[in-house]
Amino acid sequence: MSDDRPTLLIDDLPEDERPRERLLQKGVRALNDAELLAILLGSGRAGANAIDLAQQILLELGGFSGIHREDISRLLEIKGVGEAKAARIKAAVEVGYRLSSAERGKKWVIKTPQDLVEMLGHDLRGSDQEEFWVVWLNARNVVAGSKQLYKGSQDATTVRVSEVFKLVVSKNANAVMLAHNHPSGDPTESPEDVNMTRAIIEAGKLLDIRVLDHIIIGLQSFTSIRQTHPSLWA
C-alpha cells in the first residue's frame, strides 16, 4: 500500500524551530548535529520532518564521522534520502574533512591530549581500519610534522619500535607523540597498547627523545595512556 502522507518540509515547522532561521538568528553554533544536517536535507519524508530524518541518519551511521566513513550507497539505503540529498550530505562532510586537513598544516603547539585529538581526530574517527600515527615536535612542543606509520586491520596494528624512531631521528625531533584509533569506537587501552607504549618510552630514553603521550581515539571520546598509566613515565 502506498503512503499518501505528505512529505514534511522544514517550512512546515514553527518558525522558531526551523534550523535555518535559528542559524540566522542565533548563529551556527546554536544548532545541534541533527539541525545542521536537516538544513542540508531541506525536507523529510512521509511522516517525518527533516530533523526527524536527520536524527535517523546520524543514529544509523554513527554521527558525522560515520557519514564520512561510509560510502554514499549507505545513505541511499535510508528511506527519504535520494541522490541529491545524499550528494549534498557527502559533499558537506568532505568540506569539513578538507578543512580539518588544512588545519593540520598550521603550527600546532601540543599542551594537552585534547590538542592532539583536535589535530588528528577527524582523520582517525573517519577510518574503518586501525591507524597508527607518529607526531614529532621541537623543544617547545611545536609540531614539526606527522605521519601515518601503519594502517592495519580493525583488530590490531603491529608497531615496530625501530620504525617509530627511525622516522623521528631522521627528523631531528626533540619529542614524539603517538596516536591510534579504535574503529570499534571504544578508546579503552588494551594490554598490548600499554606494552607497546612502555617499549617506545624506554627506547626514547636511550635516544634522548621525549615520548609525551600515546592517545587512543574512539568515535566520541579518547584515552590518554599517560593519564591512565602515569607509572610508565616514572
C-alpha positions in Angstrom: 0.0 0.0 0.0 1.4 3.4 -0.9 2.0 6.0 1.7 -0.2 9.0 0.9 1.0 11.2 3.7 2.8 14.4 2.5 6.5 14.9 2.7 7.2 17.2 5.6 9.3 20.3 4.9 11.3 22.4 7.2 8.9 25.3 6.3 6.2 23.2 7.9 7.8 23.7 11.3 7.0 26.6 13.6 9.3 29.5 12.6 11.3 29.4 15.9 12.0 25.7 15.4 13.3 25.9 11.8 17.0 25.2 11.7 17.8 27.8 9.0 16.0 30.6 10.9 17.7 29.6 14.2 21.1 29.7 12.4 20.4 33.2 11.1 19.2 34.5 14.4 21.5 32.7 16.9 24.5 31.6 14.9 25.6 28.2 13.6 27.0 27.1 17.0 23.5 27.2 18.4 22.4 24.3 16.2 22.9 20.6 17.2 24.0 18.0 14.7 20.5 17.0 13.6 19.6 20.6 12.9 22.7 21.2 10.8 22.0 18.0 8.8 18.4 19.0 8.4 19.4 22.2 6.6 21.3 20.1 4.1 18.3 17.7 3.7 15.7 20.5 3.2 12.8 18.1 3.6 12.0 14.9 5.3 9.8 12.1 4.1 6.2 11.0 4.6 5.5 11.1 8.3 8.9 12.5 9.3 10.3 16.1 9.0 13.8 16.9 8.1 15.0 16.9 11.7 13.5 13.5 12.3 15.2 12.2 9.2 18.5 13.8 10.2 18.3 12.2 13.6 17.8 8.8 12.0 20.7 9.2 9.7 23.0 10.2 12.5 21.9 7.3 14.6 22.2 4.7 11.9 25.5 5.8 10.6 27.2 6.8 13.8 27.2 10.6 13.5 29.1 12.7 11.1 32.2 10.6 11.4 30.2 7.6 10.3 28.8 9.5 7.4 32.4 10.4 6.4 33.4 6.8 6.7 30.5 5.1 4.9 30.0 5.0 1.1 27.3 7.2 -0.4 25.3 4.0 -1.1 24.7 3.5 2.6 22.9 6.9 2.7 20.8 5.9 -0.2 19.5 2.9 1.7 17.7 5.2 4.1 14.1 5.9 3.2 13.7 9.6 2.2 17.3 10.1 1.2 17.7 10.3 -2.6 20.7 11.0 -4.7 20.5 14.8 -4.4 20.3 14.7 -0.6 23.0 12.1 -0.3 25.3 14.1 -2.6 24.8 17.3 -0.6 25.5 15.5 2.7 28.7 13.7 1.5 29.9 17.0 -0.1 29.4 18.9 3.1 31.1 16.3 5.3 34.0 16.2 2.8 34.3 20.0 3.1 34.7 19.6 6.8 37.3 16.8 6.3 39.4 19.0 3.9 39.2 22.0 6.3 40.5 19.7 9.1 43.3 18.6 6.8 44.2 22.2 6.1 44.2 22.9 9.8 46.9 20.3 10.3 49.2 22.4 8.1 49.3 25.2 10.7 51.7 25.3 13.6 50.2 23.3 16.4 51.5 23.6 19.9 50.7 20.5 21.9 50.0 21.2 25.5 47.3 18.7 26.3 46.0 15.4 24.9 43.0 17.3 23.6 45.3 19.3 21.4 46.4 16.2 19.6 42.9 14.9 19.3 41.9 18.2 17.6 44.8 17.8 15.2 44.2 14.1 14.2 40.7 13.2 15.4 38.8 13.9 12.2 41.1 11.6 10.2 41.2 8.8 12.7 37.5 8.8 13.5 36.7 8.6 9.8 38.8 5.4 9.3 37.3 1.9 9.4 40.8 0.5 10.0 43.2 0.9 12.8 45.8 3.6 12.0 49.0 4.4 14.0 50.3 8.0 13.7 53.6 9.5 14.8 53.8 13.2 15.6 57.2 14.8 16.2 57.8 18.0 18.0 60.6 20.5 18.7 61.9 21.5 22.1 58.9 23.9 22.6 56.3 21.2 21.8 55.5 22.8 18.4 54.5 20.1 15.9 57.2 19.8 13.3 55.4 17.0 11.3 53.2 14.0 11.5 52.9 10.7 9.5 50.6 7.7 9.4 53.1 4.9 10.1 50.8 1.9 9.9 47.3 1.1 8.7 46.1 -2.3 9.7 43.0 -4.4 10.3 40.2 -3.4 12.5 41.6 -5.6 15.3 45.2 -4.6 15.7 48.2 -2.9 14.2 51.7 -4.3 14.8 54.0 -1.5 15.5 57.8 -1.8 15.4 59.6 0.5 17.8 62.6 0.7 15.5 60.3 2.1 12.7 59.0 4.8 15.0 62.4 6.1 16.0 63.9 5.7 12.5 61.4 8.2 11.4 61.7 10.5 14.4 65.5 10.5 14.5 65.6 11.4 10.8 63.6 14.5 11.6 65.9 15.6 14.4 62.9 15.7 16.7 63.1 16.5 20.4 59.9 14.8 21.3 57.2 12.5 19.9 53.6 11.8 20.5 51.7 8.7 19.4 48.1 8.2 18.3 46.0 5.5 17.0 42.3 4.8 16.7 39.9 2.0 17.7 37.4 1.6 14.9 35.1 -0.1 17.4 34.5 3.3 18.9 35.7 2.3 22.4 39.0 4.1 23.2 39.9 1.9 26.2 43.5 0.8 26.0 44.4 -2.8 25.6 47.3 -4.6 27.4 49.1 -4.6 24.0 48.7 -0.8 23.8 50.2 -0.3 27.2 53.1 -2.7 26.5 53.8 -1.0 23.2 53.8 2.4 24.8 56.2 1.1 27.5 58.7 -0.2 24.9 58.6 3.1 23.0 59.2 5.2 26.1 62.2 3.0 27.1 63.6 3.4 23.6 63.1 7.1 23.7 65.1 7.3 26.9 68.0 5.7 25.3 67.9 8.1 22.3 67.1 11.1 24.5 63.8 11.7 22.8 60.8 12.5 25.0 57.7 10.4 24.5 55.0 12.8 25.6 51.9 10.6 25.4 50.0 7.9 23.5 46.4 8.9 22.6 43.8 6.4 21.6 40.9 7.9 19.7 37.4 6.5 19.7 34.3 7.8 18.0 33.1 10.0 20.8 36.0 10.1 23.3 39.7 9.4 23.7 42.1 7.9 26.2 45.5 9.3 27.2 47.8 6.5 28.3 49.9 9.0 30.2 46.9 9.9 32.3 45.7 6.3 32.8 49.2 4.8 33.3 51.4 7.5 34.7 53.8 5.0 36.1 55.1 4.3 32.6 56.7 7.7 32.7 58.1 7.4 36.2 
